[in-house]
Amino acid sequence: MKELTRFPNQILQIGDHLHWNIYSLFEQLKTGLIAAKKEDVEISSIGIDTWGVDFALIAEDGSVLGAPYAYRDPQTIGIPEKYFELFP
């Protein structure tokens, strides 16, 4: 195993909300695949390290239905507490 690229996960402020820049992530993933090709690396799998708390809604045609909110968005303040009131 060899790390070929590393990049930040950027948060965009759009209006009053914070969103993940999934378009940048997609471009960076492609950059990593290009780096692997240049190193003549045989790819058998790709791993993505993530917290797994955010999501994007995808249409039937594969298009993204909106920029996914970051878990750091202000709308999530107090939500964990509300959740654990319902599901202790």
VMD Tcl script that draws the C-alpha trace (Angstrom):
set ca {
  {0.00 0.00 0.00}
  {1.30 3.45 -0.90}
  {-0.23 6.88 -0.35}
  {-0.05 8.82 -3.63}
  {-2.15 11.89 -2.89}
  {-3.72 13.70 0.02}
  {-6.16 16.60 -0.03}
  {-8.37 18.61 2.31}
  {-12.12 18.18 2.46}
  {-13.31 21.71 1.85}
  {-16.42 23.23 3.37}
  {-18.22 25.88 1.35}
  {-20.42 28.51 2.93}
  {-23.43 29.05 0.67}
  {-25.80 31.57 2.18}
  {-26.19 30.70 5.85}
  {-25.29 27.03 5.41}
  {-22.13 24.94 5.26}
  {-21.80 22.36 2.48}
  {-19.16 19.85 1.47}
  {-17.46 20.63 -1.82}
  {-18.16 17.24 -3.37}
  {-17.12 18.47 -6.81}
  {-13.62 19.18 -5.49}
  {-13.57 15.75 -3.84}
  {-14.48 14.13 -7.16}
  {-11.69 16.02 -8.96}
  {-9.19 15.05 -6.25}
  {-10.18 11.39 -6.54}
  {-9.52 11.57 -10.27}
  {-6.14 13.20 -9.53}
  {-5.31 10.24 -7.28}
  {-6.21 7.76 -9.99}
  {-4.01 9.65 -12.46}
  {-1.15 9.57 -9.91}
  {-1.60 5.80 -9.59}
  {-1.45 5.37 -13.35}
  {1.76 7.44 -13.53}
  {3.32 5.20 -10.84}
  {2.16 2.13 -12.80}
  {0.17 0.99 -9.76}
  {-2.28 -1.84 -10.35}
  {-5.51 -0.81 -8.61}
  {-7.52 -3.64 -7.08}
  {-9.61 -1.46 -4.77}
  {-10.04 2.12 -3.59}
  {-10.50 3.10 0.05}
  {-12.14 6.31 1.19}
  {-11.74 7.38 4.79}
  {-14.79 9.24 6.05}
  {-16.74 9.94 9.19}
  {-19.85 8.75 7.38}
  {-22.22 11.30 8.90}
  {-23.06 13.23 5.75}
  {-24.85 12.22 2.58}
  {-25.87 13.49 -0.83}
  {-29.17 12.84 -2.56}
  {-28.66 11.32 -6.01}
  {-31.25 11.31 -8.80}
  {-32.05 8.24 -10.89}
  {-29.82 9.61 -13.66}
  {-26.86 9.87 -11.26}
  {-26.93 13.64 -10.89}
  {-26.50 15.25 -7.47}
  {-29.75 16.85 -6.27}
  {-28.00 19.47 -4.13}
  {-24.81 20.27 -2.30}
  {-24.71 18.04 0.79}
  {-24.83 19.85 4.12}
  {-21.76 19.47 6.29}
  {-22.39 18.07 9.75}
  {-20.88 21.32 11.04}
  {-23.76 23.31 9.53}
  {-25.59 25.42 12.15}
  {-28.84 23.55 11.48}
  {-27.35 20.54 13.29}
  {-26.86 22.37 16.60}
  {-28.79 20.52 19.29}
  {-29.80 17.67 16.98}
  {-27.76 14.95 18.73}
  {-29.48 15.80 22.02}
  {-32.91 15.65 20.36}
  {-32.01 12.32 18.78}
  {-30.95 10.76 22.08}
  {-34.17 11.97 23.73}
  {-36.07 9.89 21.15}
  {-33.62 6.98 21.04}
  {-31.76 6.67 24.37}
}
mol new
graphics top color blue
foreach p $ca { graphics top sphere $p radius 0.5 }
foreach p [lrange $ca 0 end-1] q [lrange $ca 1 end] { graphics top cylinder $p $q radius 0.2 }
display resetview
